[in-house]
Amino acid sequence: MKIIETIKKAISGRFNTVKPLGLWTTRALVLLILVSILLVIFEYIFVCIRGYVNDDAKQIIDTGLKIIDHIFVPSVLASLIGFLSLFLDRNNNGIPDSLEKGENKNDK
């Protein structure tokens, strides 16, 4: 208990303006999803309009499909969501709720 309070006091003085990391990480993941999917879709549309595939368009499509394939596999998404849920702090006291569960058991 004293260790957590000491760490909280040391960190709170330095990082008062920092937003929750899990929220920003989730937003970045969703942005990466949308950008990669939209980029591949738009490139497919432009290729269909032009009627041929040049090397740059082929590379953009291949890279976009690799990003979608490797990052958005269900096991990777499940592990990322599980990892991001560790940062939830619903009562805004500066300690993630997953760490407070252990703290509440020791208090009883």
CORFEN-V714040 format. One record per run of one state. SS is the DSSP state (@ for helix, = for strand, . for the rest). FROM is the first residue (numbers start at 0). TO is the last residue. Records with the same first field share a line. If there is no record, write none. Layout:
SS=FROM-TO / FROM-TO
//
This chain:
.=0-0 / 14-19 / 50-53 / 71-72 / 85-95 / 107-107
@=1-13 / 20-49 / 54-70 / 73-84 / 96-106
//
